[in-house]
């Protein structure tokens, strides 16, 4: 499960901005995170600047994931060719919802093998977006969103370091510490027979 979230960076003008209003664009960092669905722990993290798009970060993120992946689930921001190609190289099924105005990339009468995105688009057109999400397991992606919620609740929504290399180290350390806390405190739940 893949998701990314923004993290605020406090600069030297933070207090002045609160007092007099924001005169310049505020800085932030982005943390794309790959979370194992079964354990809830982060298996890969890449720190990037706020302007870096998701299709730039996804190949680096998938390269860090150990072993094989059956499925790569991400939100609609990852609906780009490069993201689908990165998951195909890993031989993983990409479950990424196409944009509402998405066009078919390759039509059925082409000799090339069918693309996953086109199959998703056709299934959404025939069954509806809600049914496609249920059948594809897209809702399991909430595990990654929960990991971000826990990370920001425990460590706060901001970075303390001032330079990007140190900020990247801080983000990766937060992900590693969150894994340690996950091992210590995640509840085990069992289904009881009624």
KOLNU-149199 format. One record per residue: residue number from 1; residue in one letter; x, y, z of N, C-alpha, C in turn. Coordinates in Angstrom, 2 decimals, padded with zeros to 5 digits. Example, Ala and Ser with C-alpha at 12.3 -4.5 7.8 and 13.67 -1.06 7.14 Angstrom:
2
k r n_X n_Y n_Z ca_X ca_Y ca_Z c_X c_Y c_Z
1 a 013.19 -005.69 007.80 012.30 -004.50 007.80 013.20 -003.30 007.80
2 s 012.85 -002.25 007.08 013.67 -001.06 007.14 012.90 000.03 007.87
This chain:
194
k r n_X n_Y n_Z ca_X ca_Y ca_Z c_X c_Y c_Z
1 x 000.84 -001.16 000.00 000.00 000.00 000.00 000.89 001.23 000.00
2 x 000.61 002.15 -000.91 001.47 003.32 -001.07 000.64 004.58 -000.89
3 x 001.22 005.50 -000.15 000.60 006.80 000.03 001.72 007.80 000.29
4 x 001.43 009.06 000.10 002.41 010.09 000.43 001.70 011.21 001.18
5 x 002.46 011.86 002.02 001.90 012.93 002.83 002.91 014.06 002.92
6 x 002.40 015.25 003.08 003.27 016.42 003.24 003.63 016.62 004.69
7 x 004.83 017.13 004.89 005.32 017.42 006.23 005.78 018.88 006.22
8 x 005.37 019.61 007.23 005.69 021.02 007.30 007.14 021.22 007.74
9 x 007.79 022.24 007.19 009.14 022.61 007.58 009.07 024.00 008.19
10 x 009.51 024.12 009.42 009.53 025.43 010.06 010.80 026.15 009.66
11 x 010.66 027.33 009.12 011.82 028.14 008.76 012.02 029.24 009.78
12 x 012.98 030.12 009.52 013.27 031.17 010.47 012.18 032.23 010.50
13 x 011.36 032.34 009.46 010.33 033.35 009.43 008.97 032.85 009.87
14 x 008.91 031.72 010.53 007.62 031.14 010.91 006.84 032.04 011.86
15 x 007.52 032.59 012.87 006.84 033.47 013.81 006.40 034.77 013.16
16 x 007.23 035.30 012.28 006.89 036.53 011.55 005.68 036.29 010.65
17 x 005.62 035.13 010.05 004.49 034.82 009.18 003.18 034.73 009.94
18 x 003.23 034.15 011.13 002.02 034.09 011.94 001.57 035.47 012.39
19 x 002.52 036.33 012.68 002.21 037.66 013.20 001.75 038.62 012.11
20 x 002.43 038.62 010.95 002.18 039.61 009.90 001.54 039.03 008.64
21 x 001.30 037.76 008.59 000.75 037.15 007.38 001.88 036.58 006.52
22 x 001.52 035.63 005.69 002.53 034.93 004.88 002.83 035.74 003.64
23 x 004.08 036.13 003.48 004.47 036.91 002.30 005.14 036.03 001.26
24 x 005.68 034.92 001.66 006.35 034.01 000.72 005.72 032.63 000.83
25 x 006.04 031.82 -000.12 005.52 030.46 -000.14 006.19 029.64 000.95
26 x 005.40 028.90 001.70 005.93 028.09 002.78 006.51 026.80 002.21
27 x 007.55 026.31 002.86 008.19 025.11 002.37 007.63 023.88 003.06
28 x 007.79 022.78 002.40 007.36 021.50 002.95 008.13 020.38 002.29
29 x 008.00 019.21 002.83 008.62 018.01 002.26 007.53 016.98 002.07
30 x 007.80 016.03 001.23 006.86 014.97 000.94 007.49 013.64 001.34
31 x 006.70 012.79 001.96 007.18 011.47 002.36 006.30 010.40 001.73
32 x 006.70 009.87 000.56 006.01 008.69 000.04 006.42 007.47 000.87
33 x 005.44 006.67 001.22 005.67 005.55 002.12 005.00 004.30 001.57
34 x 005.71 003.18 001.60 005.13 001.88 001.23 004.91 001.10 002.51
35 x 003.67 000.64 002.71 003.30 -000.04 003.94 002.85 -001.46 003.61
36 x 003.34 -002.42 004.38 002.93 -003.81 004.22 001.52 -003.96 004.77
37 x 000.64 -004.49 003.95 -000.76 -004.60 004.35 -000.95 -005.56 005.53
38 x -000.21 -006.63 005.56 -000.41 -007.65 006.60 000.09 -007.19 007.96
39 x 001.24 -006.53 008.02 001.84 -006.16 009.30 001.58 -004.71 009.69
40 x 001.30 -003.84 008.73 001.10 -002.43 009.02 002.38 -001.65 009.18
41 x 003.51 -002.26 008.91 004.78 -001.55 009.05 005.24 -001.01 007.71
42 x 005.99 000.08 007.77 006.50 000.68 006.53 007.71 -000.12 006.06
43 x 007.70 -000.46 004.79 008.79 -001.25 004.23 009.70 -000.42 003.34
44 x 009.27 000.79 002.97 010.10 001.67 002.16 009.65 003.11 002.36
45 x 010.61 004.01 002.35 010.31 005.44 002.50 011.30 006.23 001.67
46 x 010.81 007.26 001.01 011.66 008.14 000.21 011.28 009.57 000.55
47 x 012.21 010.33 001.03 011.94 011.75 001.32 012.20 012.55 000.06
48 x 011.30 013.47 -000.24 011.47 014.31 -001.43 010.97 015.71 -001.16
49 x 011.34 016.61 -002.02 010.86 017.98 -001.88 009.42 018.05 -002.34
50 x 008.74 019.10 -001.96 007.31 019.20 -002.19 006.95 019.21 -003.68
51 x 007.82 019.68 -004.55 007.52 019.77 -005.97 007.69 018.48 -006.74
52 x 008.20 017.44 -006.13 008.45 016.17 -006.81 007.13 015.43 -006.95
53 x 006.82 014.98 -008.17 005.55 014.29 -008.40 005.65 012.82 -007.98
54 x 004.49 012.20 -007.87 004.42 010.82 -007.39 005.09 009.85 -008.35
55 x 005.00 010.11 -009.66 005.61 009.16 -010.60 007.13 009.22 -010.56
56 x 007.71 010.29 -010.03 009.16 010.34 -009.85 009.60 009.53 -008.64
57 x 008.78 009.51 -007.60 009.15 008.85 -006.35 008.83 007.36 -006.34
58 x 007.80 006.93 -007.07 007.35 005.54 -006.98 008.40 004.51 -007.40
59 x 009.14 004.68 -008.50 010.15 003.66 -008.83 011.21 003.49 -007.75
60 x 011.65 004.60 -007.12 012.62 004.49 -006.03 012.01 003.79 -004.82
61 x 010.75 004.06 -004.58 010.06 003.45 -003.45 009.92 001.94 -003.65
62 x 009.51 001.53 -004.85 009.35 000.10 -005.13 010.69 -000.64 -005.16
63 x 011.77 000.06 -005.52 013.08 -000.57 -005.53 013.54 -000.93 -004.12
64 x 013.04 -000.22 -003.12 013.43 -000.50 -001.73 012.64 -001.66 -001.12
65 x 011.51 -002.01 -001.71 010.66 -003.06 -001.12 011.33 -004.41 -001.30
66 x 011.59 -005.12 -000.19 012.25 -006.42 -000.32 011.26 -007.49 -000.79
67 x 011.78 -008.47 -001.49 010.95 -009.58 -001.94 010.02 -009.20 -003.06
68 x 009.01 -010.04 -003.27 008.06 -009.80 -004.34 006.80 -009.18 -003.80
69 x 006.14 -008.41 -004.64 004.88 -007.76 -004.27 003.80 -008.29 -005.19
70 x 002.66 -008.65 -004.61 001.54 -009.10 -005.41 000.75 -007.94 -005.98
71 x 000.63 -006.88 -005.17 -000.23 -005.77 -005.56 000.37 -004.46 -005.07
72 x 000.24 -003.44 -005.89 000.65 -002.09 -005.53 -000.62 -001.24 -005.56
73 x -001.07 -000.81 -004.39 -002.27 000.00 -004.30 -001.88 001.43 -003.96
74 x -002.41 002.37 -004.71 -002.11 003.79 -004.49 -003.32 004.62 -004.89
75 x -003.33 005.87 -004.49 -004.47 006.72 -004.81 -004.34 007.29 -006.23
76 x -005.31 008.10 -006.63 -005.39 008.60 -007.99 -004.24 009.50 -008.41
77 x -003.47 010.03 -007.46 -002.32 010.85 -007.82 -001.24 010.04 -008.54
78 x -001.27 008.73 -008.37 -000.29 007.84 -009.01 -000.79 007.31 -010.35
79 x -001.86 007.86 -010.88 -002.42 007.40 -012.16 -001.61 007.99 -013.30
80 x -000.41 007.46 -013.48 000.49 007.92 -014.54 001.19 006.71 -015.13
81 x 001.60 006.82 -016.38 002.22 005.69 -017.07 003.44 005.15 -016.33
82 x 004.25 006.05 -015.83 005.49 005.63 -015.18 005.20 004.78 -013.92
83 x 004.11 005.07 -013.23 003.75 004.30 -012.04 003.30 002.89 -012.42
84 x 002.52 002.80 -013.50 002.09 001.48 -013.97 003.28 000.67 -014.48
85 x 004.20 001.33 -015.17 005.38 000.63 -015.67 006.26 000.13 -014.53
86 x 006.38 000.94 -013.47 007.19 000.53 -012.31 006.58 -000.69 -011.63
87 x 005.26 -000.74 -011.53 004.64 -001.91 -010.90 004.70 -003.13 -011.82
88 x 004.63 -002.92 -013.13 004.76 -004.05 -014.07 006.16 -004.64 -014.03
89 x 007.18 -003.80 -013.83 008.54 -004.32 -013.72 008.70 -005.19 -012.48
90 x 007.94 -004.90 -011.44 007.96 -005.72 -010.22 007.03 -006.92 -010.33
91 x 006.33 -007.04 -011.47 005.34 -008.10 -011.70 004.23 -008.05 -010.64
92 x 003.83 -006.84 -010.32 002.77 -006.63 -009.33 001.56 -006.02 -010.02
93 x 000.40 -006.37 -009.52 -000.84 -005.80 -010.04 -000.97 -004.38 -009.49
94 x -001.18 -003.42 -010.36 -001.35 -002.03 -009.94 -002.84 -001.76 -009.74
95 x -003.20 -001.37 -008.54 -004.59 -000.99 -008.24 -004.58 000.51 -007.95
96 x -004.75 001.26 -009.02 -004.74 002.72 -008.96 -005.99 003.20 -009.69
97 x -006.85 003.94 -009.02 -008.07 004.38 -009.71 -007.76 005.43 -010.77
98 x -008.23 005.22 -011.99 -008.02 006.23 -013.04 -008.83 007.49 -012.73
99 x -008.36 008.60 -013.27 -009.10 009.85 -013.11 -010.48 009.70 -013.72
100 x -011.39 010.53 -013.30 -012.77 010.43 -013.80 -012.86 010.72 -015.30
101 x -011.98 011.58 -015.80 -011.99 011.90 -017.23 -010.93 011.10 -018.00
102 x -010.49 009.98 -017.46 -009.41 009.19 -018.06 -009.83 008.60 -019.40
103 x -008.89 008.58 -020.31 -009.08 007.97 -021.63 -008.34 006.64 -021.66
104 x -008.78 005.75 -022.52 -008.11 004.47 -022.71 -006.76 004.73 -023.37
105 x -005.70 004.13 -022.81 -004.36 004.34 -023.38 -004.13 003.49 -024.62
106 x -004.74 002.33 -024.65 -004.49 001.41 -025.76 -005.79 000.65 -025.99
107 x -006.29 000.69 -027.20 -007.58 000.08 -027.48 -007.45 -001.43 -027.65
108 x -008.57 -002.14 -027.52 -008.60 -003.59 -027.51 -008.17 -004.25 -028.81
109 x -008.24 -003.56 -029.93 -007.88 -004.16 -031.20 -006.38 -004.11 -031.46
110 x -005.61 -003.61 -030.53 -004.15 -003.54 -030.66 -003.56 -004.93 -030.37
111 x -002.43 -005.24 -030.99 -001.80 -006.56 -030.82 -001.05 -006.68 -029.50
112 x -000.76 -005.57 -028.83 -000.03 -005.61 -027.57 -000.91 -006.17 -026.45
113 x -000.30 -006.70 -025.40 -001.10 -007.22 -024.28 -001.87 -006.08 -023.61
114 x -003.00 -006.40 -022.99 -003.82 -005.34 -022.38 -003.11 -004.69 -021.19
115 x -003.37 -003.42 -021.02 -002.79 -002.66 -019.90 -003.73 -002.71 -018.71
116 x -003.15 -002.73 -017.51 -003.95 -002.81 -016.30 -004.87 -001.60 -016.15
117 x -004.36 -000.43 -016.48 -005.16 000.78 -016.33 -006.40 000.73 -017.21
118 x -006.24 000.23 -018.43 -007.37 000.14 -019.33 -008.42 -000.84 -018.80
119 x -007.95 -001.94 -018.21 -008.87 -002.90 -017.62 -009.64 -002.27 -016.45
120 x -008.93 -001.47 -015.65 -009.59 -000.77 -014.54 -010.64 000.20 -015.08
121 x -010.27 000.94 -016.12 -011.18 001.93 -016.69 -012.45 001.27 -017.24
122 x -012.27 000.15 -017.93 -013.42 -000.57 -018.48 -014.30 -001.14 -017.36
123 x -013.68 -001.69 -016.32 -014.45 -002.25 -015.20 -015.23 -001.15 -014.49
124 x -014.64 000.01 -014.34 -015.34 001.13 -013.70 -016.51 001.58 -014.56
125 x -016.32 001.60 -015.86 -017.39 002.02 -016.75 -018.57 001.04 -016.70
126 x -018.29 -000.27 -016.59 -019.35 -001.27 -016.60 -019.99 -001.48 -015.23
127 x -019.17 -001.49 -014.16 -019.68 -001.84 -012.83 -019.86 -000.64 -011.92
128 x -019.14 000.43 -012.19 -019.16 001.58 -011.29 -017.90 001.62 -010.44
129 x -017.54 002.81 -010.01 -016.32 003.02 -009.24 -016.38 002.31 -007.89
130 x -017.50 002.37 -007.22 -017.62 001.76 -005.89 -017.45 000.24 -005.98
131 x -018.08 -000.39 -006.94 -017.97 -001.84 -007.11 -016.54 -002.23 -007.48
132 x -015.90 -001.44 -008.33 -014.51 -001.74 -008.71 -013.60 -001.67 -007.50
133 x -013.79 -000.66 -006.65 -012.95 -000.53 -005.45 -013.12 -001.73 -004.53
134 x -014.33 -002.23 -004.39 -014.55 -003.38 -003.53 -013.92 -004.64 -004.11
135 x -014.10 -004.86 -005.41 -013.57 -006.07 -006.04 -012.05 -006.07 -006.14
136 x -011.45 -004.92 -006.33 -010.00 -004.85 -006.50 -009.24 -004.78 -005.18
137 x -009.95 -004.54 -004.09 -009.27 -004.42 -002.80 -008.63 -003.06 -002.59
138 x -009.13 -002.06 -003.28 -008.55 -000.72 -003.19 -008.68 -000.15 -001.79
139 x -009.73 -000.49 -001.07 -009.96 000.08 000.26 -008.92 -000.36 001.28
140 x -008.18 -001.40 001.00 -007.13 -001.82 001.92 -006.00 -000.80 001.98
141 x -006.00 000.13 001.04 -004.98 001.18 001.02 -005.06 002.08 002.25
142 x -006.15 002.01 002.97 -006.30 002.81 004.18 -005.26 002.45 005.24
143 x -004.63 001.28 005.11 -003.55 000.91 006.03 -002.41 001.92 005.94
144 x -002.09 002.37 004.74 -001.03 003.37 004.57 -001.46 004.72 005.14
145 x -002.71 005.09 004.95 -003.19 006.35 005.50 -003.17 006.32 007.03
146 x -003.48 005.17 007.61 -003.43 005.02 009.06 -002.00 005.13 009.57
147 x -001.04 004.62 008.81 000.36 004.74 009.20 000.77 006.21 009.26
148 x 000.33 007.02 008.29 000.63 008.45 008.34 -000.05 009.13 009.51
149 x -001.27 008.76 009.78 -001.98 009.34 010.92 -001.23 009.05 012.21
150 x -000.79 007.81 012.39 -000.04 007.45 013.59 001.29 008.18 013.66
151 x 001.97 008.30 012.53 003.27 008.97 012.49 003.14 010.44 012.88
152 x 002.15 011.12 012.34 001.97 012.54 012.65 001.45 012.74 014.06
153 x 000.65 011.81 014.57 000.16 011.93 015.94 001.27 011.70 016.96
154 x 002.19 010.79 016.66 003.27 010.48 017.61 004.40 011.49 017.51
155 x 004.85 011.79 016.28 006.05 012.61 016.11 005.76 014.06 015.75
156 x 004.50 014.39 015.50 004.16 015.76 015.14 004.16 015.95 013.63
157 x 003.50 017.03 013.15 003.37 017.24 011.71 004.52 018.01 011.07
158 x 005.59 018.27 011.82 006.65 019.13 011.29 008.02 018.49 011.48
159 x 008.97 018.99 010.69 010.36 018.56 010.80 011.15 019.57 011.62
160 x 012.18 019.10 012.28 013.01 019.98 013.09 014.28 020.41 012.36
161 x 014.79 019.55 011.48 016.04 019.85 010.77 015.83 020.95 009.75
162 x 016.90 021.67 009.40 016.79 022.80 008.49 017.26 022.49 007.06
163 x 018.18 021.55 006.90 018.71 021.25 005.56 018.09 019.96 005.05
164 x 017.93 019.87 003.72 017.22 018.73 003.14 017.85 017.38 003.46
165 x 019.18 017.20 003.40 019.72 015.87 003.74 019.36 015.44 005.16
166 x 019.40 016.37 006.09 019.04 016.04 007.47 017.53 015.83 007.62
167 x 016.76 016.57 006.86 015.31 016.37 006.88 014.95 014.98 006.35
168 x 015.65 014.56 005.28 015.41 013.22 004.73 015.75 012.15 005.76
169 x 016.86 012.34 006.46 017.25 011.39 007.51 016.21 011.36 008.62
170 x 015.71 012.55 009.00 014.70 012.62 010.05 013.42 011.88 009.64
171 x 013.01 012.04 008.39 011.80 011.37 007.92 011.97 009.85 007.91
172 x 013.11 009.38 007.46 013.35 007.93 007.41 013.45 007.37 008.83
173 x 014.07 008.13 009.75 014.14 007.69 011.14 012.76 007.63 011.79
174 x 011.90 008.57 011.45 010.53 008.54 011.98 009.80 007.28 011.50
175 x 010.00 006.93 010.22 009.38 005.72 009.69 009.92 004.47 010.38
176 x 011.23 004.44 010.65 011.83 003.30 011.35 011.33 003.21 012.79
177 x 011.23 004.35 013.46 010.73 004.36 014.84 009.26 003.94 014.88
178 x 008.49 004.34 013.87 007.10 003.93 013.80 006.99 002.41 013.64
179 x 007.91 001.82 012.88 007.93 000.36 012.76 008.20 -000.30 014.10
180 x 009.13 000.26 014.86 009.44 -000.29 016.18 008.22 -000.22 017.09
181 x 007.52 000.91 017.05 006.32 001.06 017.87 005.21 000.13 017.38
182 x 005.16 -000.11 016.08 004.15 -001.02 015.53 004.37 -002.43 016.07
183 x 005.63 -002.86 016.13 005.93 -004.19 016.66 005.55 -004.30 018.13
184 x 005.70 -003.22 018.88 005.43 -003.26 020.31 003.96 -003.13 020.67
185 x 003.21 -002.36 019.89 001.90 -001.97 020.40 000.70 -002.27 019.52
186 x 000.87 -002.92 018.41 -000.30 -003.20 017.56 -001.10 -004.35 018.17
187 x -002.40 -004.18 018.28 -003.22 -005.23 018.86 -003.38 -006.41 017.89
188 x -003.51 -007.58 018.46 -003.81 -008.75 017.65 -005.29 -009.05 017.83
189 x -005.99 -009.16 016.74 -007.42 -009.40 016.83 -007.76 -010.72 016.16
190 x -008.64 -011.45 016.77 -009.10 -012.73 016.25 -010.62 -012.67 016.12
191 x -011.12 -013.29 015.07 -012.56 -013.35 014.87 -013.16 -014.45 015.74
192 x -014.21 -014.09 016.45 -014.87 -015.06 017.31 -016.09 -015.62 016.60
193 x -016.33 -016.90 016.82 -017.51 -017.53 016.22 -018.74 -017.09 017.00
194 x -019.79 -016.78 016.28 -021.02 -016.32 016.94 -021.91 -017.46 017.35
